[in-house]
């Protein structure tokens, strides 16, 4: 009888140990810039989430992982001035105005407005190394660190810089948080369901859900050297001569100064140009 029981035990399946598999995590090295870099929560700085978001992405594409407070303030003040000139106001710039601001002021990236984006579309941009600017109805974010007026639009904008499949969360730099904006996490469903755009006619934050996809695209040079490059998606492409530079619609005032190290770390490619 004992031999029979032993034989049955050998036939039973062995228990399988549960092993936690690490799922995909993407977290781009975007520098953080607060909506109020100098902690002056008054004047234009209480509505500066758009400027802070643009400034973060701009510096990311310049290869920076940290931005000095004064440098951030100076750039954001330039954005205030450009908006005041274009729109007579710097408060609550919707996706279209933000995009016009980006293009008009020659940031280091191009933008594309995406309506009703899917979760996978946003993840794919982050996988490709491109941060996403997202627009929200602030109350739906359910973040106690964010302060919105009950009689206001509750319009908000920040930068999505990564995601964590283990926790099903987006990793963002939430510039409006007074305490914990760096690498703040929002559950996928919270972030996606709160996506909106600002309506300048109604002064309300409304559907459709809206994000701005970004793509590195600017001209650059090292100070004291003559060579100018088109920087696009992490590749540098030298302009053969100034005629092509001008024919492509660029101006010398648009050329950004970068470090020698930044350029040396980028692979080379020929500039595709047809006359």
Secondary structure, DSSP 8 states (H G I E B T S, - for coil): -HHHHHHHHHHS------------EEE-------TTTTS--SGGGGG-HHHHHHHHHHHHHTT-S---HHHHHHHHHHHHHHHHHHHS--S---HHHHHHHHHHTT-SEEEEEEES--HHHHHHHHHTT--EEEEEEGGGG--TT----TTS--EEEEEEEEEETTTTEEEEE-TT-SS--TTEEEEHHHHHHTB-EEETTTTEEESS-EEEEEEEEEEEEETT----EEEETTEEEE-SSHHHHHHTT--GGG-EEE-HHHHHTSEE-------
